[in-house]
Amino acid sequence: MNAADQRSVRKAKQRERQERDQELKDLRDVLSTRQGRRFIWRTLTLAGVFRLSFVPGEPEETAFNEGRRSLGLSLMADVHEIDAAQYIQMANEANGETLARADELEPVNTESLTEEHYNA
């Protein structure tokens, strides 16, 4: 591409717009299924978008975490650009699955706990 050639610049911008439109369409397709939303939510969680990146006394680890988080925030911004309602649906589904897993856990029998358990 020749930056001095306006035609080349326009073609490059058009190509970038088409690529971006395709990226958003692909993500829209992923978000159209429960499995896709679950995958995106897991990716956002692993990227650390819901927690701080800072690690006291560890600047390299903090920087690493921020890099990972930056990618997650970019993905989250894309989800919101497509349809913020999809993000809300995805969050509600993730919350529902978390609650369902919590319901599957056996309740703790507090009557069997002795004072030594509390003082441990």
C-alpha positions as CSV (number, residue, x, y, z in Angstrom):
1,M,0.0,0.0,0.0
2,N,1.3,3.4,-0.9
3,A,0.2,5.9,1.8
4,A,0.4,8.7,-0.8
5,D,-2.0,7.0,-3.1
6,Q,-5.5,7.8,-1.8
7,R,-7.0,4.9,-3.7
8,S,-4.7,2.4,-1.9
9,V,-5.6,4.0,1.4
10,R,-9.3,3.7,0.8
11,K,-9.0,0.1,-0.3
12,A,-7.0,-0.7,2.9
13,K,-9.6,1.0,5.1
14,Q,-12.4,-0.9,3.3
15,R,-10.5,-4.2,3.8
16,E,-10.0,-3.4,7.5
17,R,-13.7,-2.6,7.9
18,Q,-14.7,-5.9,6.2
19,E,-12.4,-7.8,8.4
20,R,-13.8,-6.2,11.5
21,D,-17.4,-6.8,10.4
22,Q,-16.5,-10.5,9.9
23,E,-14.9,-10.7,13.3
24,L,-18.1,-9.3,14.9
25,K,-20.3,-11.6,12.8
26,D,-18.2,-14.6,14.0
27,L,-18.5,-13.6,17.6
28,R,-22.2,-13.0,17.2
29,D,-22.5,-16.5,15.9
30,V,-20.6,-17.9,18.9
31,L,-22.9,-15.9,21.3
32,S,-26.0,-17.2,19.7
33,T,-25.6,-20.5,21.5
34,R,-25.5,-21.3,25.2
35,Q,-22.3,-23.3,24.6
36,G,-20.7,-20.3,22.9
37,R,-21.7,-18.0,25.7
38,R,-20.4,-20.4,28.3
39,F,-17.1,-20.5,26.4
40,I,-16.8,-16.7,26.2
41,W,-17.7,-16.3,29.9
42,R,-15.0,-18.9,30.8
43,T,-12.5,-17.0,28.6
44,L,-13.4,-13.7,30.3
45,T,-13.0,-15.3,33.7
46,L,-9.6,-16.9,32.8
47,A,-8.5,-13.5,31.4
48,G,-9.0,-12.0,34.8
49,V,-11.5,-9.3,33.8
50,F,-13.4,-9.8,37.1
51,R,-10.5,-9.4,39.4
52,L,-7.5,-7.1,40.0
53,S,-4.3,-7.8,38.2
54,F,-2.0,-6.3,40.8
55,V,0.2,-8.6,42.7
56,P,2.0,-6.8,45.6
57,G,5.8,-6.8,45.2
58,E,5.6,-8.7,41.9
59,P,5.7,-6.2,39.0
60,E,6.4,-8.8,36.4
61,E,3.4,-10.9,37.4
62,T,1.2,-7.8,37.6
63,A,2.3,-6.9,34.0
64,F,1.6,-10.4,32.8
65,N,-1.9,-10.3,34.4
66,E,-2.6,-6.9,32.9
67,G,-1.7,-8.2,29.4
68,R,-4.1,-11.2,29.8
69,R,-6.8,-8.9,31.3
70,S,-6.4,-6.4,28.4
71,L,-7.3,-9.2,25.9
72,G,-10.3,-10.1,28.0
73,L,-11.5,-6.6,28.2
74,S,-11.1,-6.3,24.4
75,L,-13.3,-9.4,24.0
76,M,-15.8,-8.0,26.5
77,A,-16.0,-4.7,24.6
78,D,-16.7,-6.7,21.4
79,V,-19.5,-8.5,23.1
80,H,-21.0,-5.2,24.2
81,E,-20.6,-3.8,20.8
82,I,-22.5,-6.7,19.3
83,D,-25.3,-6.6,21.8
84,A,-25.2,-5.7,25.5
85,A,-28.2,-7.9,26.1
86,Q,-26.1,-10.9,25.1
87,Y,-23.6,-10.0,27.8
88,I,-26.4,-9.9,30.4
89,Q,-27.8,-13.2,29.2
90,M,-24.4,-14.7,29.4
91,A,-23.8,-13.4,33.0
92,N,-27.2,-14.6,34.1
93,E,-26.5,-18.1,32.7
94,A,-23.1,-18.2,34.3
95,N,-24.7,-17.2,37.6
96,G,-27.4,-19.8,37.3
97,E,-24.8,-22.5,36.6
98,T,-22.8,-21.4,39.7
99,L,-25.9,-21.6,41.8
100,A,-26.8,-25.0,40.4
101,R,-23.3,-26.3,41.3
102,A,-23.6,-24.9,44.8
103,D,-27.0,-26.7,45.2
104,E,-25.2,-30.0,44.3
105,L,-22.8,-29.7,47.3
106,E,-23.7,-31.6,50.4
107,P,-24.8,-29.3,53.2
108,V,-22.5,-29.2,56.3
109,N,-23.9,-30.8,59.4
110,T,-23.3,-28.0,61.9
111,E,-24.5,-30.1,64.8
112,S,-21.5,-32.4,64.5
113,L,-19.1,-29.5,64.7
114,T,-17.4,-29.2,68.1
115,E,-15.9,-26.2,69.8
116,E,-12.4,-27.4,68.6
117,H,-13.5,-27.0,65.0
118,Y,-14.3,-23.3,65.7
119,N,-11.1,-22.7,67.5
120,A,-8.9,-24.4,64.9
